[in-house]
Amino acid sequence: MRSKTTLGVFILVAVVIVASLAFFVTRDDGNAIPGVTVSEGDVPKITVDEPVEVETGDPKVATLKEGDGRKVAKGDYFRANYIFADGKTGEELESSYEAPAEGTPASSRVFEMTPMDEATSQSAPGLPGGLIDALSDTTVGSTVLVALTAEDFFGKEYYEQAEAQGALDQVQYAKDDILLFYLDVEGSIDVKADATPEGKKTKLPAGVPSPVVDGDQVTKLDGAGATEPVADGVFPVITGDGATVEADDYVYANYVGQLYPNGEVFDSSFERDAPALFPLTGVIPCWANELTGQKVGSRVVLTCTSESAYGPDGGGGGTIPPNSPLTFVVDIVAVL
């Protein structure tokens, strides 16, 4: 069910090891980085009145607005509107506030607080170590401004490799160039929280495959007596009391996917012992349509016709044959 999203232009370039760098984050006295102003309004604008001074290994972070939500910790996912800008000129390099050019993917607004080379999700890019340290303990609802050098962003190895190849003069940003990151943190997922669904239990209708549970793990679906799905369906096993899933949400879920009704299990987050993150705008139609409107904390069974799954082409690297109806059990752990 994974979908491939486009990261920010600069995160795409900066696929280098940054975890080995040591960072000492300077938090300015609350609400400013000298020489930089940020306008208020629906679409903020960064203005650099004088070049920002930041040393490599010592990013600066200013909290422009303090939120009252949970603290974002290393390893978490978080959702934010953002602006990337040049720290010398204020030129906007990328912004989630801008509509993407025709024919190009939208910029990601969900990130993983994990170094880029260790990120676990195709749906949420990891971040440079300096940015992770700067954002750690930021609360949901906060707006922050981070200044760091290009070396802290792209990584020391990036510049060492360019120098070894005689291409240092061809890189877009010198090591001591300054990048600014404005982030309005809208939400986060605590990846260490208990993922077990809790709520009202419901007996499944006759003919619907049922989850086979071993402890706190779902191993497969029992499709004995199941009938061929003539339409997509969603059937709650446990109904949670959390937020309602919206059509443009990212869903953090545990799941098992199986050929309908009693065939091979082709994918399971339970086997990996880790929920997965999906944008509902980037999954098969059955997931997008049937999970919308469900509650966080729920466990549901999905029955999917071939047409709303992978159709005549099949999928899963050959594990899902063409024209295969599918069934899933999905634990909706959280949404962003």
JOHUJO-V350240 format. One record per residue. RES is the residue in one small letter. SS is DSSP state (A for helix, B for strand, O for the rest). OMEGA is omega as a letter, one per 30 degrees, with the letter a starting at -180 (NA if undefined). Layout:
BEGIN
RES|SS|OMEGA + RES|SS|OMEGA
END
This chain:
BEGIN
m|O|a + r|O|l + s|O|a + k|O|l + t|O|l + t|O|l + l|O|l + g|O|a + v|A|a + f|A|l + i|A|l + l|A|a + v|A|a + a|O|l + v|O|a + v|O|a + i|O|l + v|O|a + a|O|a + s|O|a + l|O|l + a|O|a + f|O|l + f|O|a + v|O|l + t|B|l + r|B|a + d|O|a + d|O|l + g|O|a + n|O|a + a|O|l + i|O|a + p|O|l + g|O|a + v|B|l + t|B|l + v|B|a + s|O|l + e|O|a + g|O|a + d|O|l + v|O|a + p|O|l + k|O|l + i|B|l + t|B|l + v|B|a + d|O|l + e|O|a + p|O|l + v|O|l + e|O|l + v|O|l + e|B|l + t|O|a + g|O|a + d|B|l + p|O|l + k|B|l + v|B|l + a|B|l + t|B|a + l|B|l + k|B|a + e|O|l + g|O|a + d|O|l + g|O|a + r|O|l + k|B|l + v|O|a + a|O|l + k|O|a + g|O|a + d|O|l + y|B|l + f|B|l + r|B|a + a|B|l + n|B|a + y|B|l + i|B|l + f|B|a + a|B|l + d|B|a + g|O|l + k|O|a + t|O|a + g|O|l + e|O|l + e|B|a + l|B|l + e|B|a + s|B|l + s|O|l + y|O|a + e|O|l + a|O|a + p|O|l + a|O|a + e|O|l + g|O|l + t|O|a + p|O|l + a|O|l + s|O|l + s|O|l + r|O|l + v|B|a + f|B|l + e|B|a + m|B|a + t|B|l + p|B|a + m|A|a + d|A|l + e|A|a + a|O|a + t|O|a + s|O|l + q|O|a + s|O|a + a|O|a + p|B|l + g|B|a + l|B|l + p|O|a + g|A|a + g|A|l + l|A|l + i|A|a + d|A|a + a|A|a + l|A|a + s|O|l + d|O|l + t|O|a + t|B|l + v|O|a + g|O|a + s|O|l + t|B|a + v|B|l + l|B|a + v|B|l + a|B|l + l|B|a + t|B|l + a|A|l + e|A|l + d|A|a + f|A|a + f|A|l + g|O|a + k|A|a + e|A|l + y|A|a + y|A|l + e|A|l + q|A|l + a|A|l + e|A|l + a|A|l + q|O|a + g|O|a + a|O|a + l|A|a + d|A|a + q|A|l + v|O|a + q|O|a + y|O|l + a|O|a + k|O|a + d|O|l + d|O|a + i|B|l + l|B|l + l|B|l + f|B|l + y|B|a + l|B|l + d|B|a + v|B|a + e|B|a + g|B|l + s|B|l + i|B|l + d|O|a + v|O|l + k|O|a + a|O|l + d|O|a + a|O|a + t|O|a + p|O|l + e|O|l + g|O|a + k|B|l + k|B|a + t|O|l + k|O|a + l|O|l + p|O|l + a|O|l + g|O|l + v|O|l + p|O|a + s|B|a + p|B|l + v|B|a + v|B|l + d|B|a + g|O|l + d|O|a + q|B|l + v|B|a + t|B|a + k|B|l + l|B|l + d|B|a + g|O|l + a|O|a + g|O|a + a|O|l + t|O|a + e|O|a + p|O|l + v|O|l + a|O|l + d|O|l + g|B|l + v|B|a + f|B|a + p|B|l + v|B|l + i|B|l + t|B|l + g|O|a + d|O|a + g|O|a + a|O|l + t|B|l + v|O|l + e|O|a + a|O|a + d|O|a + d|O|l + y|B|a + v|B|l + y|B|a + a|B|l + n|B|a + y|B|l + v|B|l + g|B|a + q|B|l + l|B|a + y|O|f + p|O|a + n|O|a + g|O|a + e|O|l + v|B|a + f|B|l + d|B|l + s|B|l + s|A|l + f|A|l + e|A|l + r|A|l + d|O|l + a|O|l + p|O|a + a|B|a + l|B|a + f|B|l + p|B|a + l|A|l + t|A|a + g|A|l + v|O|l + i|O|a + p|A|a + c|A|l + w|A|a + a|A|a + n|A|a + e|A|l + l|A|l + t|O|a + g|O|l + q|O|a + k|B|l + v|O|a + g|O|a + s|O|l + r|B|a + v|B|l + v|B|l + l|B|l + t|B|a + c|B|l + t|O|l + s|A|a + e|A|a + s|A|l + a|O|a + y|O|l + g|A|a + p|A|a + d|A|a + g|O|a + g|B|l + g|A|l + g|A|l + g|A|a + t|O|l + i|B|a + p|O|l + p|O|l + n|O|a + s|O|l + p|O|a + l|B|l + t|B|a + f|B|l + v|B|a + v|B|l + d|B|a + i|B|a + v|B|a + a|B|l + v|B|l + l|O|NA
END
